[in-house]
Amino acid sequence: MPSFSYCAFLGNHPAISLAELHASVPGFAFKRMIGTSIAIFETEAELKMKQLTNWGGVFLLAKKVSSDSATLKDIPHIITEENTSVKGKVTFSLRAYGVQKSVVHALYRDCKIALKKGGRAVRYVGNENKPAVSALLHDTGIVEGKKGCELVLLGDKDFLWIGRTVAVQDPDSYTQRDMEKPVRDTRVGLLPPKLAQMLLNFGEWIVRSENPKAKKTLVIFDPFCGTGVIPMETVLRGWPIFASDMSLKAVNGTEKNLEWLRKIKDIKKRDVPSVVWKQDATKPFELKEDIDVIVTETTLGPSLTDRPTAKDAAKMRTECEAIEIGFLKNAAATLPGVPVVATFPVWFLKTGSLFLEKTWKEIHDLGYRAVLPAGVASDHPTHPSLLYRRPDQLVGREIVILKHSPKK
């Protein structure tokens, strides 16, 4: 089976983004990092825009288009070849890392000259100081390849990788469903849509790693749905969602947000079902349909404006641990065999980080075992998890993937 070489420009949490690729890409084979946020990898499957739409941690994806012996002098020829099927004016762009700005400036000129010699009208976007923004790549038809292309040049010592951009995130779409949805509640913390996508991808990975023949459309359950970020992202990918929360206000907010999303995206409820109800996640679940995986943002404790004292953080941890343990005990008893992808709160104090250690000590006795995709390193020294924290954030998230582990 042939292999394809790609590079991925990773998001603000490169380790989690790389873990998402490990979980999502068929036959993923990591090759090397360029800098701290560009990953080169190989896969047995050809990747396209559709895959990246569901990846929260990858900003841009490029496919290798040159041989290993290619040099920067070959760029004008390569860009000419990549645009042979384009009709009319050609729009091109260069996105370089590890290549001197003066060299990139000259390459823009040489590419323009080469295309003009071929009788093509030419326009380029971006420059050696700043690559073209994603919206421009979409607007100019570069991503789709109908009006031109963008070449990605990655240099590192004696290494050169040349690829063509095949997919790029649409930031306006994320902003729309994050900021323009009718119900937002900043008091309980805001789960970013991109993180919700990553959690869903980890959920799909754990299901398919346990059962490679699992159906294409998974059924998700979110028992701490808040205002519905995970349910919204689930519906967007065409999967049925069951969602609950102990707050009636949150339940109503989720329903309003789902109704809004269905309207703007034209997603009928009969095609992608959703059920939302009020329930304490520590009380027995009584679902009428089989669930493939629980994907949820559990309680993160109260919203903080100042760094908590060690005493206050310890109190918050005790309260959260009671909820987390109660939820996992309930899930293990009433949804046996169903894996869990969840976030646990982490408090950042002057003296260090405070994790839910009591919860971790009881995970195995509750019927679970924490795992990560093969090749992914944990962010914690003693248990497998990934840490999500924005700069200066007082409460972060520990991403936990739990598979069913029967007690012996």
N, C-alpha and C positions, 0 to 999 in steps of 0.2 A: 504494500500500500504506500503511495507517495506521501511525502511529508511536505508541509508548507511552513515557511518561516515568516514570523510576524514580530512586530514590536508594538508594545502598548505603552502609551503615556499614562501613567498612573495618577490617581487623585491625591488628596491631601493626607491620606493615610496609606502610604505605599505598601506596607506589610499586609494590611487587610485587603487592599486591591489585588496584590499578588496571590493571596489566599483565595480570593474570589475566582481568579483565573484558574488556579489549580482545581477548584471545585467545578468550574463551568465548561472548560475547554476539553473536548474529547482527545484523549491521548496527549495531554499537556506535557511538554518536555522543556523545562526551563533551561536556558542557555547562559545568559549573563545579564547583569545590570549595566546600564550606561548611566553614570551619575547615580543619583539616589531614587529617581522616579521614572526611569524608562526601562522596561523589561523586554528582552528578546527571548522568544520561545519558538518551539516548533509544535505542530499539531498534525494529526492525520486527517483533519477536516478543514475544508476551505471556509473561512469565516467572512461574514458580511455584516451589513448595517443592522440587520434584524437582531443579531446576537448582542451587539453593543447597546442597543436600545434597552435591554434588560440588565445591563451591567452598571451598577452604581459607581464602581471604583475605577473605571477606565475612561479617560477623556477622549483619547484618539487611538485609532488602530491603523497600522500600515502593514502592507504585505510586501515581502521582498521581491524585487523585480530584476535584480542583477546577479551576475555570477560573483563568486568570491574574489575573482581576480580583477574586478572592475575598479577603476580609480575615479577620482573627481573629474579628470579630463573627459571621462565618458558620459558625464551628466547631460550635455547638450544632445548627444546622440540618443541617449535613453529617453529623454523627455520628448524628442521627436517621434520615436517609435511608439511611446505610450499614447500619443495623440493622433495616430494615423486614422482612427475611426471617427474622430471628431469632425463634424461638418461645420463650415463657417469659421468664425473667429475662435482662436484658441486662448483660453485663460489658464495660466499656470501659476504655481506657487512653489516655493522651496521652504522647507522647515528643517533647520540644521541644529545639531547639538555636537559640540566638540570640534567644530570647524570654524576657522578664523572668519571674522566678519568681512574682512577685505576679500577673502576667497569667495564667500557667499555672494558678495556684491558683484564680483566679476562673473560668477556663474549665472546670475540673473541676466546680465548683459549677453553672455555667450549663448544662453538658451534662446533669448529673444532673437539674436542674429541667426541662429541655426533654423529656427522655425520660419523666419522671414525668407531665408534662402529657399525653403521648401514651398514658397508661395503662399504662406499662411498669414492672415491678419492676426496680430498678437496683442494680448493684454496680460499683465501679471499683477498679482495682489500680494500684499505683504512685502517685507524687505529684510535686509540682513540684520536689522535691529529688532524687528518684531514680526513674528510670523502672522499670517492672516488669521483673524478670529474665526471661531467655528461658524458663526452666523453667516459670514461672508463665504465660507467654503460651501455652505448649503445654497445660499442665494445665487452663487455663480455657476452652480451645477458641477463643481469640481468633485465633490464626494461621489456623486452618481456617475461621473465619468462622461457625461453627455456633452459638456462644454469645455472640458480640459482636465487637468490633473494636478496634484501636488506631490512632489517627491520629498521624502524624508531622508535626510543624510545624517548618519550617526557615526561620529569619529571618536576613536579612543586609542591613543598611542599608534600602533601599527594596524589597527583594526578599522575597517570601513564597512558599514551596512547601508544599502540603498533600497528604499521601499517606496511604495505608492500608498497614499492615504486612501483607505477604503471605507472608513466609518469615523464619525466624530459626534460627540454628544451635542444635543440641542439644549443649551442653557435656558432658553425661553420657555421650553416645555416644563422643565423642573421648576422654574420660577412661578409659572402659572399655577401649577397644582400645589405648590408650597405656600405662596403668598396670596393667591387670588381665590382660594377656596372659601366658601361662606363662613366656616367655623374654624377659628384658631384659638387655642388656649395656652398662652405663654406661661401661665402659672404652674402648669404641670410638666413643663419641658416640651420641646418640639423635636420630634424625631425627623431627621432629614429624609426626604424621599430616596436619596441615593443610598443611605444606610439601610432603609427598608428593603430596597432592591437586593443589596448584598445579603441581608438576612434571609430573604426568600431563596436566593441562589444557594446558600449554605443548606437551607431546608431541602431543596431539590437534590443536592449532592448526597445528603445523608439518606434520603429515601432511595435513590437509585443505587447507592453503594450497597444498601441492604437487599435491594430487589431490582436488578438491572432490567427486568421485564415490566417494571411499574408503568402504568398507563401514562400517556403523554401529558394529560391534563390532571394536575394534582388538586386535592381538596385541602385547603388550609384552614386552621383554626387559630384565632387571635383572642385569648381570654383577657387581655389588658388593652383593649383596642383604642382607648383614649378618643381622639377625634378622627381616627380612621386612616392614618397614613398607610399602615400595612394593608388593611382591606382595599384601599384605593389602588395601591401598586399591584395587589393580587388580581383585582378586576381588570386592570390594564393589560395584564398578560393572558387574560382569558380563563383564569382559574376560579372556581367557586370558592367563596369565603364564608366562614362562620365566624362571628365576632361577638364578644361580650365585654361588659365592664360593670363594675359595681356601682358606677355613677350613672344615673339616668340622664344627666346633662351630657355626659360623654356619649352615651348611646344615641341620643337625639342628634348630637353633633356629627357622629359617624354617618347616620342615615342621611342627613342633609348633604354632607360632603359627597357621599356616594351618588346621591341623586344628581348633584351638580356635575360630577365627573361623567356619569352616564349621558347626561345631556350634551356636554361639550365634545365628548368623544363618540357619541352615538353608539353606546353599548347597551343593548336591551337586557333587562333582568332575566328574561326567559332564556337568553343565550348564555349569560354568565350570572348564575344565581348568587345572591348574598342574603344572609340572615343575620340580624343584629338583635341582641336582647340584653336585659339587665341581669347580671349575676356576679356574685362574689366568687373569685377564682379559687378560693379555698373550699368551696362547697361542691358536692358531686355534680359532674357534668352529665347531662342527659341528651346527647345528640342523636338525631334520628338517621344520620348518614355516617358512613365510615370516614374517618379523618386520616389523611396521609401523614401530616406533620403539623405540629404546633409551632408557629412562628410569632414571637411576641416581644414587645418592649415592656418588661415588668416594671414595677414601681421603682422610681429613682429617688423616692423620698421627697421632702419639701423643696420648693424652689429656693435657691440661695442667692443673696446679693453680696454677702461677705464670706470670707473663709471661716468655716466653723472651728470652734475650739475642739480639742481632742475629746472633751467630755460630751459636747453636743453631737459630734460625729458618731461617737460610740453609741449614744442613745438612738440616733437615726438608724444606725446599722442594726441594732437589736430589733427595732420595729420592722425594718425591711426584711430581715432574716426570718422573722415569724411569718411574714406573708409569702416569701419565696419558698420556704420549706413546706408551708401549708399547701401552696399551689402545686408543687412537685409531688407531694404525697397524694394529693387528690388526683392529679393527672395520671400517676402510675396506677392508681386503684381503679379509676373509672374509664381511662383510655389506655389500657395495657398494650404495650408494644409500640405505641406511637412515639416517635422521636420528638425532641424539643430543641428549637433554636431560640435562644433568649438573650436578653441583655440584663446584666446585674449592675447595680450602681457601684461606683468606686469614688471615694472621697479623697481629695488631695489636700493634705494638711501640711503645715510647715515641717512637721517631723517625718513625713512620708505618706504613702498611699494606704488607704484603709479598704480592704476587700471583705467580702462576705465569707470569712473563713469558716464559720459555723455551718453555713449552707454547704460549702465544699466538703466538709467532713462528713456530711450526711448524704451526699449525692449517691454514693454506691448503695448504702442501706435503703435508700428510697427506690432503688431499682434502675439506676442509670449509670452510664459510664461516659465521661467527657472525651471527645475525640476532635481531631483536626484533620483536614485532607493531607494525604501523604506528601512529604516534602515541606510542609508548612511548620515553621518554628513558633513556639508559644511565646507570648509576651510576658508570661509569668514564670518564675523559676520552678514552681512546684506543681502547677496544674495547667492543663492545656486550655488556653483561651487567648483571645485577641483584644487589645485595648484600643478603644476609640475615644479620643479626647481632643477637642479643639483647644487652641492656645488660650491659656489663662482660665480655662473652664474649671469650676470648683468641684463639679460632680461629673465624672466620666462614665463610660459604659464598658463593661467587660462582656465581650461576645462569647457565648457559651453554646456548644453543640453537644447535645446529650442523646446517646442512643440507648435503646432498651437493653438492660443487662440484668437478667433474672437473678434473684438472690440464690445463693448456694446454701 
